[in-house]
Amino acid sequence: MMPGSKLHLGTALAVGAFLTLPGAAFAQQAKQVTFTKDVSPILQAKCQSCHEPGSIGPMSLVTYQDARPWARSIKQRVESRQMPPWHIDRSVGVTKFKNDMSLTDEQVATIVAWVDGGALEGNPADFKAKPVAKDLFWMGERDGYGPPDLVIKAPEYTMPAVSQDQWWRPVSDIPVTEPRWVRMVEIRPTNLQSRKILHHSIAYHILSPENAAAVNTGIGGRQVSVSGSAAQAAADLVNRRPQLMEWAIGKGYDRYLEGTGKMIMPGEKISWDQHIHAAGEAITGGSEIGLWLYPKGQEPKKRSYLVAFTGLKNGTAALDIPPNSVAATEGFTVLRENTIITNFQPHFHLRGKAMQVEAIFPDGRTQVVSYVKDFNFNWMTNYIYADDAAPVFPKGTIIHVSAYYDNTKANKSNPDPDQWVGYGDRTVDEMAHAWMNVVYLTDEEYKERVAKFGEGVTNGVKPQANTQQQQQ
């Protein structure tokens, strides 16, 4: 102590106690994490669109009173990265996305600190409410792309409270009077209630004869199969049939690579394929598709094609998952053209566990494109690659899809682990394919793309900066 200074006993005890606090507690004293100031902005940005009254989340997280009872559950879900539903492995393959809804490490740490610190509300004056949607919304509009230019609604179907799965396949006109190019698409249920019954919806494109280039010829007919021509023919037909979009539970929109799109023409139609299942109450609903169009005079030069890359090299009949077991299948598809892959959406049903997409180059090199290690049937998330990160592969590359299934009681989505499970359209059956949009390039365009962004998965790192990595 300095000569002449005085220190009261109470002050000394207080200072001593403060200085002996553990590091974590010291940090908590320095910055107390509260809902109103720190947590609510994160929930509003990444969670509220699903977790608000009338939306698809099981509970509302709009206010402190809404979120506080779920604090422990929120911590567990974000710490394990189950929520928000962004289940792609961030350590391999493409890591840059247009629609990334995941939390940053800092955001996860903030939520964990809030719960560990007692899940305090904070100053109510710090809370800045975000408007709650009163009706259906377009996720593309929420993400800043504005409302769709054109909405086409399928005739609705009334599903009884108890019923076998149904497939509702009506046809709708595409109301355009001149050719237009589509740059982005989104399918959604037609009302809030129909979210409960709609499993998937595919908008098949019935073409005008003048629009024959919409038929995909860069994939079909070259699937690698050991089961014979029947499996090849079936896969060929699926991938040649033009589609505007495929939607499944929890999926958002498809935004195509800049400068690419799909053309629609007068007289064309949509043939809907809607899988509907009973939800314990009679519900009338269906699906509708929103189309965002390129402005006139800004038409793209390239078409985008939606492909279901198979995970079943021996055909659908060979998918046979024994009871109480973990199983795996794989599929191979040859790229007939130089190809950019612009997104990845794994598709399973209730037993699906994980899916990896790998590229096998013509010279034998392999590269992981994307890997989802914890698939969730309720969230068919579409991972849209950033334009500079969308990988490009030379013709002759084989796309290898590895699919893994969990038919045990450890799988919380499994309705009955004692059942054998085969391929089928019903929810209780199983599937395995990777929905990916592709764009084909000429040899000259391929060289230009590689010169700018590199070959395969580079995440936009220019070739000169990536040379050393390729040599290792």
Residue pairs with C-beta under 8 A, 6 or more apart in sequence:
1 7
18 29
21 29
28 113
28 117
32 117
32 120
32 122
33 39
33 110
33 113
33 114
33 117
33 120
34 114
34 120
34 121
34 122
34 123
34 126
35 64
35 67
35 68
35 114
35 119
35 120
35 121
35 122
35 127
36 64
36 121
36 122
36 123
36 124
36 125
36 126
36 127
37 122
37 123
37 126
38 110
38 114
38 122
39 67
39 110
39 111
39 114
40 64
40 127
40 128
41 128
42 103
42 107
42 110
42 111
43 51
43 61
43 62
43 67
44 130
46 84
46 101
46 102
46 103
46 107
47 57
47 61
47 83
47 84
48 61
48 62
48 130
48 132
49 55
49 133
49 137
49 139
49 142
50 56
50 57
51 57
51 59
51 60
51 61
51 62
52 60
52 61
52 62
52 132
52 133
53 60
53 62
53 132
54 133
54 134
54 135
54 192
55 133
56 195
56 250
59 66
59 70
60 66
61 67
61 70
61 74
62 129
62 130
62 132
63 127
64 121
64 127
67 74
68 119
68 121
71 114
71 115
71 119
72 115
74 83
74 111
74 115
75 111
75 112
75 115
75 116
77 83
78 103
78 107
78 108
78 111
78 112
79 108
79 112
81 87
81 102
81 103
81 108
82 374
82 376
84 101
84 102
84 103
85 101
85 250
85 376
85 378
85 379
85 381
86 100
86 101
86 102
86 381
86 383
87 372
87 373
87 374
87 375
87 376
87 379
87 381
88 344
88 370
88 371
88 372
88 381
88 383
89 370
89 371
89 372
89 373
90 102
92 368
92 370
92 371
93 357
93 367
93 368
93 369
93 370
93 371
93 457
94 344
94 369
94 370
94 383
94 385
94 389
94 390
94 391
94 457
94 459
95 389
95 459
96 385
96 386
96 388
96 389
96 459
96 460
97 383
97 384
97 385
97 386
97 389
98 255
98 384
98 385
98 386
98 387
99 143
99 252
99 253
99 255
99 382
99 383
99 384
103 111
114 120
135 192
136 188
136 189
136 190
136 191
136 192
138 147
138 148
138 186
138 188
138 253
138 290
139 186
139 188
139 252
139 253
140 146
140 148
140 184
140 186
140 252
140 253
140 255
140 290
140 292
141 147
141 148
143 252
143 253
145 184
145 253
145 255
145 292
146 292
147 290
148 186
148 290
148 291
148 292
149 291
149 292
149 293
150 175
150 176
150 290
150 291
150 293
151 288
151 289
151 290
151 291
152 172
152 173
152 174
152 175
152 270
152 288
152 289
152 291
153 172
153 190
153 286
153 288
154 168
154 170
154 172
154 190
154 201
154 270
154 272
154 274
154 286
154 287
154 288
155 170
155 172
155 286
156 190
156 194
156 284
156 285
156 286
157 166
157 168
157 274
157 276
157 284
157 285
157 286
158 282
158 283
158 284
159 166
159 197
159 276
159 277
159 278
159 279
159 282
159 283
159 284
159 285
160 278
160 282
161 278
161 279
161 280
161 281
161 282
162 278
162 280
163 277
163 278
164 278
165 199
165 275
165 276
165 277
165 278
165 425
165 426
165 427
166 275
166 276
166 277
167 273
167 274
167 275
167 276
167 425
168 272
168 274
168 276
168 286
169 271
169 272
169 273
169 274
170 272
170 286
171 206
171 269
171 270
171 271
171 272
172 269
172 270
172 272
173 269
173 270
174 264
174 265
174 268
174 269
174 270
176 264
176 265
176 266
176 268
177 266
178 266
179 211
179 263
179 264
179 265
179 266
180 263
180 264
180 293
180 294
181 261
181 262
181 263
181 264
181 293
181 294
181 299
181 300
182 244
182 256
182 261
182 262
182 263
182 264
182 291
182 292
182 293
182 294
183 255
183 256
183 261
183 292
183 293
183 294
183 300
184 253
184 254
184 255
184 256
184 291
184 292
185 203
185 244
185 245
185 253
185 254
185 262
185 289
185 290
185 291
185 292
186 245
186 247
186 252
186 253
186 254
186 289
186 290
187 201
187 203
187 245
187 246
187 247
187 251
187 287
187 288
187 289
187 290
188 247
188 287
188 288
188 290
189 195
189 198
189 285
189 286
189 287
189 288
190 285
190 286
190 287
190 288
191 285
193 283
193 284
193 285
194 283
194 284
194 285
194 286
194 287
196 279
196 281
196 283
197 276
197 277
197 278
197 279
197 283
197 285
198 249
198 274
198 275
198 276
198 285
198 286
198 287
199 248
199 249
199 275
199 276
199 277
199 427
200 246
200 247
200 248
200 249
200 273
200 274
200 275
200 380
201 246
201 247
201 248
201 272
201 273
201 274
201 275
201 286
201 287
202 243
202 245
202 246
202 247
202 272
202 273
202 274
203 243
203 244
203 245
203 246
203 247
203 270
203 271
203 272
203 289
204 241
204 242
204 243
204 244
204 270
204 271
204 272
204 273
205 214
205 242
205 243
205 244
205 262
205 264
205 268
205 270
205 271
206 268
206 269
206 270
206 271
207 214
207 215
207 242
207 265
207 268
208 265
208 266
208 267
208 268
210 265
211 263
211 264
211 265
211 268
213 263
213 303
214 242
214 262
214 263
214 303
215 240
215 242
216 239
216 240
216 242
216 305
216 307
217 240
217 336
218 305
218 335
218 336
218 337
218 339
218 438
218 440
219 239
219 305
219 307
219 333
219 335
219 336
219 438
220 235
220 236
220 237
220 239
220 240
221 232
221 236
221 336
222 333
222 334
222 336
223 231
223 232
223 235
223 236
223 310
223 331
223 332
223 333
223 334
224 313
224 331
224 332
224 333
224 334
224 398
225 231
225 232
225 235
225 313
225 314
225 315
226 313
226 314
227 313
227 314
227 315
227 317
227 318
230 315
231 312
231 314
231 315
231 316
234 315
234 316
235 310
235 333
238 308
239 307
239 308
242 262
242 305
243 306
244 262
244 264
244 270
244 289
244 291
245 254
245 289
245 306
246 306
246 308
246 345
246 347
246 435
247 287
247 380
248 347
248 380
249 377
249 378
249 379
249 380
250 376
250 378
250 379
250 380
250 381
251 345
251 380
251 381
251 382
252 381
252 382
253 290
253 382
254 306
254 343
254 382
254 384
254 437
255 384
256 262
256 304
256 342
256 437
257 302
257 304
257 340
257 342
257 387
257 390
257 437
257 439
258 387
259 300
259 301
259 302
260 300
260 301
260 302
260 303
260 304
260 342
260 439
261 294
261 300
261 302
261 303
261 304
262 303
262 304
263 303
264 291
270 289
272 286
272 287
274 286
274 287
275 425
275 427
277 427
294 300
302 439
302 440
303 439
303 440
304 342
304 437
304 438
304 439
305 437
305 438
305 439
305 440
306 435
306 436
306 437
307 333
307 435
307 436
307 437
307 438
308 347
308 433
308 434
308 435
309 331
309 333
309 357
309 399
309 401
309 433
309 434
309 435
309 436
310 331
310 333
310 401
310 432
310 433
311 329
311 330
311 331
311 355
311 401
311 402
311 403
311 432
311 433
311 434
312 318
312 319
312 329
312 331
312 403
312 423
312 432
312 433
313 329
313 330
313 331
313 332
314 329
316 423
317 422
317 423
318 329
319 329
319 422
319 423
319 430
319 431
319 432
320 420
320 421
320 422
321 327
321 351
321 405
321 407
321 420
321 421
321 422
321 430
322 407
322 420
323 407
323 417
323 418
323 419
323 420
324 407
324 408
324 409
324 417
324 418
325 407
325 408
326 353
326 404
326 405
326 406
326 407
326 408
327 404
327 405
327 407
328 402
328 403
328 404
328 405
329 402
329 403
329 405
329 432
330 400
330 401
330 402
330 403
331 400
331 401
331 403
331 432
331 433
332 360
332 398
332 399
332 400
332 401
333 398
333 399
333 401
334 396
334 397
334 398
334 399
335 393
335 394
335 395
335 396
335 397
335 398
335 399
336 395
337 395
337 440
337 441
338 392
338 393
338 394
338 395
338 440
338 441
338 442
338 443
338 445
338 446
339 392
339 393
339 395
339 397
339 438
339 439
339 440
339 441
340 390
340 391
340 392
340 438
340 439
340 440
340 441
340 449
341 369
341 385
341 390
341 391
341 392
341 393
341 436
341 437
341 438
342 384
342 385
342 390
342 436
342 437
342 438
342 439
343 382
343 383
343 384
343 385
343 435
343 436
343 437
344 357
344 369
344 370
344 372
344 382
344 383
344 385
344 434
344 435
344 436
345 380
345 381
345 382
345 383
345 434
345 435
345 436
346 352
346 355
346 372
346 375
346 380
346 434
346 435
347 380
347 431
347 432
347 433
347 434
347 435
348 355
348 375
348 377
348 403
348 405
348 430
348 431
348 432
349 377
349 427
349 428
349 429
349 430
349 431
350 377
350 411
350 413
350 414
350 415
350 427
350 428
350 430
351 405
351 406
351 407
351 411
351 413
351 414
351 421
351 430
352 375
352 377
352 403
352 404
352 405
352 406
352 430
352 431
352 432
353 374
353 375
353 404
353 405
353 406
353 411
354 371
354 372
354 373
354 374
354 375
354 403
354 404
355 371
355 372
355 375
355 401
355 402
355 403
355 404
355 432
355 434
356 368
356 370
356 371
356 372
356 401
356 402
357 368
357 369
357 370
357 371
357 399
357 400
357 401
357 434
357 436
358 366
358 367
358 368
358 369
358 399
358 400
358 401
358 402
359 366
359 367
359 369
359 391
359 393
359 397
359 398
359 399
359 400
359 456
359 457
360 366
360 397
360 398
360 399
360 400
361 367
361 393
361 394
361 397
361 456
362 394
362 395
362 396
362 397
366 400
367 391
367 456
367 457
368 457
369 391
369 399
369 457
370 383
376 413
377 413
378 413
382 435
385 391
386 460
388 453
388 459
388 460
389 453
389 457
389 458
389 459
389 460
391 456
391 457
391 458
392 441
392 446
392 449
392 450
392 453
392 455
392 456
393 455
393 456
394 446
394 455
401 432
401 433
401 434
403 432
405 421
405 430
405 432
406 414
407 414
407 417
407 419
407 421
408 414
408 417
409 417
411 417
415 428
416 428
419 428
421 428
421 429
421 430
422 429
422 430
423 429
423 430
423 431
424 430
424 431
441 449
450 463
451 463
452 462
453 460
453 461
453 462
453 463
454 461
454 462
454 463
454 466
458 466
461 469
